[in-house]
Every structure is written in C-alpha cells, then in structure tokens.
C-alpha cells in the first residue's frame, strides 16, 4: 500500500516538474521573441543614449549649480524637494537607458534570471542552520589558529631582534 502511494506521489512530482519545465521554456521563448522583435534603430539607440546621459548630467549639474549659486540658507523642505527632483531626473535617465538595445537585453536577462531563480531548490531551515553552524565553527577554528600563529611569530621575532 505504501509503495503504491509513493509511486503515485513520484508520478505526480514528475508530472508537475515536466509542466514547470514546459512553462519555463514557453516564458523563455516569449522573452527572447520580445527582445528580438523590439530592437530599435541605431540612430534612435544613439539618441536614447544621448538623452539618458544628458538627463543624468543635467541632474548633477543642476544640483551643483543650485547649491553654489542659488541656495543661501536651504530649509529642510527645500532640500527635500531638491533631492527628490535630482532622484527623479536620474531615474528618468536610467529609464531612458532601458529603452535602448542594451537596456532591452538587460531586461531580457533579468527576466531569464528570474525564471532560473524560480528553479532553485532552497535549503530547508534545518539545512541552513546546520550549514551556518559549520561555517561558524570553521571560522572560529581558523581564527584561533591564526591567533596562535601570530603569537608564535611575535615571540620568534622578539627572540631574534633582542
């Protein structure tokens, strides 16, 4: 009875695993097709790069100019507004960067990485605790060994130099 139940569980696990693999393949193919079909022309790509760099330089230069020549005594609310404006302009520049061909490849890579991350079998709490304990013990032992080596070498150097 128990063997029959185990076989059924194994078949269900294999079926689930196969369906997950099929779903991952479909998602990967979809991401690759989207990345290939949405490439921008080289001229537009260069313009987007120029725009992205211009926005980032504008944010930095504008912040510098405001601090040097405009703000004499900046209150906390004015400072918050300036910081928010700089962050928004920099994020806009980074957003424009994602519209370039390289940016689209980066987004496709991020999607594929997320798909691969879903495949990872994470350790159980007990496995994680055991591994952490092993690493902690190893670090303590190595640190004690290095401390003892330091003491021995210190005594040797003192004996030679005195």
Order of alpha helices (4+ residues) and beta strands (2+ residues): alpha-alpha-alpha-alpha-alpha
